């Protein structure tokens, strides 16, 4: 006799052993598509109007005097970030490109179930999710008590992630505020009264371009990793090189670097020896300026550049412009004090970034075990 495979997840709350029931979403829920909103019912307060931008960014937009969907319910994005589900605890009206689900299933459980599984839409044009497609989507449903426990657990986990995200945002805002006040000399540490010295940045620092590689010189493997701008931000893929170059083309742990193409800003390199790309400067400092102070001074300068630039304009920075910048620097003791202060904040930011990344990784791993794959 062939053994019937049970429909159960890898991990469960204590006391539950029944198989989950696989059903099409349309069989256990009522799904409707959002539409254009009647401007006559728009108000400053009332029932939220849910659109794609609100789902993607978790913000409130505008309101309606009446609602179309009664809570608890779900919204699912039909375009853009397709298939992203959100539990809704207040009555609302969905607009175009948003699908709404009214269901007897626990909405927190169902939202996590939908988000956990990929909805792949085959399309020759712009991908979109329709009511018939979502209705045919299969979900595994446990007893209501187990749904509720899973939903509550995931809400707690999401709240923990949100709290850490807000803490990280607060630290970044705090640092931004201190950068402005300290480098505008509106705020100083006790015991320091001497005037800051004005000079050109080029009088305290030398900016060295990295290696301009030909595509044929970038290898899939080799002796030295090639550090590119993207490796500081979102790109985890690496090229390599076997070239033996002058020492100025190598970056070692602790070197102060500056990315100046596309995405720009200062960094202290924390990795092993690499060859840094042409779109990165290595900054060599003389005894006028401390490294950590220089890092934060350049970070404050970056903020000013961004504040004075139209967000749609590509920022272009030249070596000559950097070296010609007029800067104000205090004596080395005050520089060290300022540098150490910001190092503490930077370390806190890094710790919280790692914690947030770990929490998200743990949630992803748990979802793979809490739901049937």
Phi, psi and omega per residue, in radians:
X1 nan 2.321 3.135
X2 -1.319 2.257 3.134
X3 -1.321 2.260 3.132
X4 -1.369 2.207 3.128
X5 -1.245 2.244 -3.134
X6 -1.367 2.530 3.095
X7 -1.714 1.501 -3.136
X8 -2.420 2.601 3.092
X9 -1.363 2.998 -3.103
X10 -1.249 -0.642 3.113
X11 -2.247 2.550 -3.098
X12 -2.504 2.852 2.999
X13 -1.268 2.606 -3.114
X14 -1.056 2.387 3.076
X15 1.760 -0.062 -3.133
X16 -2.031 2.275 -3.121
X17 -2.461 -0.126 -3.113
X18 -1.168 2.603 3.036
X19 -1.127 2.601 3.019
X20 -1.439 2.664 -3.071
X21 -1.787 2.067 3.136
X22 -1.471 2.173 3.129
X23 -2.422 2.698 2.974
X24 -1.290 2.473 -3.059
X25 -1.041 -0.637 -3.131
X26 -1.172 -0.328 3.141
X27 -1.413 -0.390 -3.058
X28 -2.088 0.105 -3.090
X29 -2.565 2.803 3.022
X30 -1.912 2.119 -3.033
X31 -2.042 2.294 3.099
X32 -2.298 2.706 3.089
X33 -1.666 2.496 3.066
X34 -1.232 2.859 -3.124
X35 -2.444 -3.102 3.073
X36 -1.113 2.420 -3.112
X37 -1.558 2.447 3.088
X38 -1.290 2.007 -3.081
X39 -1.048 -0.353 -3.118
X40 -1.234 -0.317 -3.122
X41 -1.789 0.048 3.120
X42 -1.242 2.412 -3.118
X43 -2.497 2.966 3.111
X44 -1.358 -0.343 3.104
X45 -2.614 2.922 -3.118
X46 2.318 -2.243 -3.105
X47 -1.701 2.281 -3.093
X48 -1.120 2.496 3.028
X49 -1.736 2.085 -2.995
X50 -1.764 2.086 3.064
X51 -2.158 3.048 -3.095
X52 -0.972 -0.747 -3.087
X53 -1.117 -0.572 3.126
X54 -1.233 -0.700 3.128
X55 -1.141 -0.764 -3.062
X56 -1.224 -0.516 -3.029
X57 -2.027 -0.030 3.087
X58 1.091 0.610 -3.110
X59 -2.081 2.805 3.083
X60 -1.594 2.460 3.124
X61 -1.879 -1.883 3.112
X62 -2.048 3.073 -2.951
X63 -2.176 2.902 3.093
X64 -2.223 2.680 -3.132
X65 -1.327 -0.383 3.097
X66 -2.225 2.909 3.130
X67 -2.170 2.795 3.127
X68 -1.865 -0.602 -3.077
X69 -2.031 2.284 3.126
X70 -1.593 2.325 3.123
X71 -1.400 2.742 0.003
X72 -1.340 2.506 -3.131
X73 -2.715 -3.068 3.114
X74 -2.282 2.683 2.897
X75 -2.016 2.566 3.098
X76 -2.347 2.292 -3.132
X77 -1.231 2.336 3.139
X78 -1.736 -0.301 3.100
X79 -2.419 2.780 3.134
X80 1.386 -1.953 3.103
X81 -1.412 1.285 -2.937
X82 -1.074 2.382 2.997
X83 1.455 0.118 3.121
X84 -1.377 2.119 -3.073
X85 -1.794 2.571 -3.138
X86 -2.465 2.214 3.074
X87 -1.281 2.392 -3.131
X88 -2.072 2.174 -3.089
X89 -1.796 -0.037 3.100
X90 -2.179 2.586 3.101
X91 -0.993 2.553 -3.047
X92 -2.730 3.011 3.039
X93 -2.194 2.112 3.106
X94 -1.469 2.566 3.076
X95 -1.886 -3.049 -3.071
X96 -0.989 2.591 -3.136
X97 1.280 0.195 3.067
X98 -2.196 2.327 3.056
X99 -1.824 2.504 3.132
X100 -2.056 2.408 -3.107
X101 -2.093 2.086 2.970
X102 -1.770 2.250 -2.979
X103 -2.689 2.753 3.037
X104 -1.543 -0.132 3.095
X105 -1.306 2.538 3.067
X106 -0.951 2.139 -2.977
X107 -1.203 -0.573 3.111
X108 -1.197 -0.710 3.073
X109 -1.090 -0.824 -3.069
X110 -1.185 -0.680 3.110
X111 -1.053 -0.780 3.129
X112 -1.151 -0.653 3.125
X113 -1.089 -0.769 3.137
X114 -1.181 -0.754 -3.125
X115 -1.178 -0.458 -3.087
X116 -1.307 -0.457 -3.081
X117 -1.949 2.414 -3.100
X118 -1.307 2.307 2.993
X119 -1.798 1.887 -3.087
X120 -1.715 2.131 -3.099
X121 -1.892 2.069 3.082
X122 -1.479 2.175 -3.103
X123 -2.688 2.511 3.075
X124 -1.524 -0.252 3.116
X125 -1.963 -2.388 3.108
X126 -1.363 2.171 -3.138
X127 -1.034 2.446 3.084
X128 -2.663 2.730 3.136
X129 -1.908 2.234 -3.106
X130 -1.903 2.936 3.111
X131 -1.041 -0.833 3.118
X132 -1.050 -0.682 3.131
X133 -1.130 -0.808 3.137
X134 -1.162 -0.599 -3.141
X135 -1.134 -0.538 -3.122
X136 -1.494 -0.088 -3.133
X137 -1.180 2.251 -3.073
X138 -1.600 2.357 3.102
X139 -2.213 2.617 3.063
X140 -1.770 2.228 -2.986
X141 -2.105 2.122 3.024
X142 -1.541 -3.044 3.057
X143 -1.099 2.730 -3.075
X144 -1.014 -0.669 -3.137
X145 -1.088 -0.699 3.135
X146 -1.259 -0.661 3.044
X147 -0.962 -0.810 -3.086
X148 -1.126 -0.748 -3.140
X149 -1.117 -0.746 3.131
X150 -1.154 -0.764 3.126
X151 -1.059 -0.784 3.140
X152 -1.121 -0.714 3.132
X153 -1.082 -0.763 -3.109
X154 -1.235 -0.560 3.042
X155 -1.099 -0.785 3.111
X156 -1.042 -0.753 3.139
X157 -1.149 -0.732 3.111
X158 -1.129 -0.676 3.105
X159 -1.117 -0.650 3.099
X160 -1.139 -0.751 3.101
X161 -1.115 -0.765 3.129
X162 -1.084 -0.727 3.140
X163 -1.092 -0.702 3.130
X164 -1.255 -0.591 3.067
X165 -1.113 -0.742 3.131
X166 -1.176 -0.659 3.104
X167 -1.097 -0.724 3.114
X168 -1.133 -0.745 3.106
X169 -1.092 -0.679 3.124
X170 -1.122 -0.748 3.113
X171 -1.078 -0.726 3.141
X172 -1.169 -0.679 3.087
X173 -1.175 -0.681 3.117
X174 -1.068 -0.798 3.135
X175 -1.116 -0.748 -3.137
X176 -1.027 -0.735 3.131
X177 -1.145 -0.759 3.122
X178 -1.152 -0.656 3.107
X179 -1.008 -0.823 -3.108
X180 -1.118 -0.804 -3.060
X181 -1.233 -0.692 -3.106
X182 -1.262 -0.748 -3.097
X183 -1.425 -0.211 2.931
X184 -1.564 0.009 3.129
X185 1.075 0.481 3.051
X186 -1.481 -0.302 -3.119
X187 -2.362 2.207 -3.126
X188 -2.360 2.714 3.106
X189 -1.333 2.628 -3.141
X190 -1.033 2.375 3.076
X191 1.716 -0.101 -3.135
X192 -2.009 2.076 -3.101
X193 -2.256 -0.252 -3.094
X194 -1.092 2.532 3.110
X195 -1.150 2.525 3.084
X196 -1.323 2.550 -3.082
X197 -1.552 2.301 3.119
X198 -1.575 2.335 3.078
X199 -2.768 3.032 3.021
X200 -1.446 2.532 3.112
X201 -1.026 -0.603 3.137
X202 -1.167 -0.304 3.081
X203 -1.362 -0.305 -3.118
X204 -1.981 -0.265 -3.046
X205 -2.535 2.550 3.073
X206 -1.986 2.231 -3.117
X207 -1.747 2.130 -3.063
X208 -2.031 2.146 3.088
X209 -1.219 2.573 3.065
X210 -1.385 -2.993 -3.092
X211 -1.346 2.267 3.043
X212 -1.523 1.799 -3.066
X213 -1.507 2.502 2.848
X214 -1.432 2.652 -3.119
X215 -1.021 -0.609 -3.119
X216 -1.197 -0.304 -3.135
X217 -1.531 -0.164 3.136
X218 -1.603 2.044 -3.014
X219 -1.868 2.784 3.080
X220 -1.329 -0.370 3.070
X221 -2.649 2.759 -3.115
X222 2.960 -3.026 -3.037
X223 -1.278 -0.742 -3.059
X224 -2.052 2.279 2.959
X225 -1.152 2.560 3.079
X226 -1.795 2.001 -3.111
X227 -1.451 2.064 3.102
X228 -1.972 2.922 -3.094
X229 -0.957 -0.797 -3.091
X230 -1.054 -0.466 -3.127
X231 -1.168 -0.329 3.065
X232 -1.403 -0.308 -2.957
X233 -2.113 -1.440 -2.998
X234 -2.084 -0.190 -3.024
X235 -1.671 2.005 3.133
X236 -1.715 0.078 3.113
X237 -1.584 2.547 -3.052
X238 -2.225 2.524 2.874
X239 -1.763 2.893 -3.127
X240 -2.332 2.921 3.124
X241 -2.586 2.551 3.041
X242 -1.829 0.117 -3.094
X243 -1.185 2.451 3.005
X244 -1.785 2.043 -2.977
X245 -2.111 3.047 3.026
X246 -1.109 2.671 -3.048
X247 -1.029 -0.506 -3.086
X248 -1.115 -0.346 -3.107
X249 -1.532 -0.035 3.135
X250 -1.815 2.482 3.013
X251 -1.958 2.316 3.133
X252 -2.025 2.899 -3.134
X253 -0.961 2.233 3.138
X254 1.716 -0.158 3.132
X255 -1.241 2.511 3.066
X256 -1.549 2.120 -3.103
X257 -2.133 2.826 -3.141
X258 -2.487 2.070 3.064
X259 -1.490 2.239 -3.030
X260 -2.161 0.080 -3.139
X261 -2.044 2.263 3.129
X262 1.179 -1.364 3.056
X263 -1.812 2.290 -3.008
X264 -2.220 2.741 3.078
X265 2.597 2.907 -3.081
X266 -1.530 2.666 3.119
X267 -2.612 2.586 2.907
X268 -1.800 2.115 -3.048
X269 -1.227 2.244 -3.065
X270 -1.932 0.053 -3.081
X271 -1.737 -2.900 3.111
X272 -1.403 -3.130 -3.094
X273 -1.084 2.270 -3.140
X274 -2.409 2.850 2.920
X275 -1.677 2.154 -3.099
X276 -1.647 2.514 -3.022
X277 -1.275 2.840 -3.116
X278 -0.986 -0.557 -3.098
X279 -1.420 0.269 3.074
X280 -2.224 2.387 3.010
X281 -1.757 2.449 2.873
X282 -1.655 2.334 -3.075
X283 -1.907 2.028 3.076
X284 -1.747 2.211 -3.037
X285 -1.816 2.538 3.002
X286 -1.640 -3.017 -3.027
X287 -1.316 0.043 3.103
X288 -1.346 -0.371 -2.967
X289 -2.461 2.348 3.111
X290 -1.426 2.587 -3.041
X291 -1.083 -0.870 -3.098
X292 -1.133 -0.657 3.076
X293 -1.103 -0.762 3.133
X294 -1.073 -0.698 3.103
X295 -1.022 -0.830 -3.094
X296 -1.274 -0.589 3.059
X297 -1.062 -0.757 3.124
X298 -1.210 -0.556 3.088
X299 -1.180 -0.727 3.092
X300 -1.122 -0.683 3.111
X301 -1.130 -0.667 3.103
X302 -1.061 -0.742 3.128
X303 -1.068 -0.726 3.119
X304 -1.117 -0.718 3.123
X305 -1.066 -0.789 -3.128
X306 -1.131 -0.675 -3.134
X307 -1.191 -0.425 -3.101
X308 -1.765 0.176 -3.078
X309 -2.105 2.400 3.016
X310 -1.095 2.269 -3.073
X311 -1.016 -0.417 -3.122
X312 -1.548 -0.056 -3.099
X313 -1.656 2.303 3.083
X314 -1.212 2.192 -3.120
X315 -1.439 2.239 -3.134
X316 -2.155 2.112 -3.113
X317 -2.103 2.304 3.110
X318 -1.859 2.787 3.117
X319 -1.094 -0.701 -3.141
X320 -1.085 -0.716 3.111
X321 -1.102 -0.715 -3.137
X322 -1.152 -0.813 -3.091
X323 -1.196 -0.432 -3.113
X324 -1.544 -0.126 -3.111
X325 -1.044 2.389 3.032
X326 -1.482 2.187 3.141
X327 -2.216 2.799 3.045
X328 -2.070 2.244 -3.129
X329 -2.275 2.425 3.096
X330 -1.472 -3.047 3.077
X331 -1.201 2.915 -3.009
X332 -1.106 -0.566 3.128
X333 -1.136 -0.741 3.112
X334 -1.230 -0.646 3.046
X335 -0.993 -0.790 -3.121
X336 -1.109 -0.702 3.111
X337 -1.086 -0.799 3.134
X338 -1.133 -0.783 -3.138
X339 -1.058 -0.764 3.139
X340 -1.138 -0.652 3.114
X341 -1.067 -0.827 -3.126
X342 -1.282 -0.467 3.085
X343 -1.100 -0.669 3.099
X344 -1.074 -0.796 3.113
X345 -1.118 -0.761 3.136
X346 -1.056 -0.711 3.128
X347 -1.130 -0.692 3.089
X348 -1.110 -0.707 3.092
X349 -1.063 -0.808 -3.127
X350 -1.090 -0.766 3.126
X351 -1.047 -0.778 -3.114
X352 -1.262 -0.559 3.039
X353 -1.092 -0.762 3.127
X354 -1.147 -0.707 3.133
X355 -1.119 -0.758 3.139
X356 -1.132 -0.734 3.105
X357 -1.077 -0.726 3.138
X358 -1.144 -0.752 3.123
X359 -1.056 -0.745 3.130
X360 -1.165 -0.656 3.104
X361 -1.157 -0.739 3.122
X362 -1.126 -0.700 3.114
X363 -1.087 -0.776 3.138
X364 -1.051 -0.742 -3.141
X365 -1.162 -0.703 3.128
X366 -1.127 -0.715 -3.138
X367 -1.052 -0.593 3.127
X368 -1.173 -0.381 -3.101
X369 -1.815 -0.481 -3.126
X370 -1.312 -0.571 -3.140
X371 -1.865 2.682 3.107
X372 -1.287 2.267 -3.110
X373 -1.680 nan nan
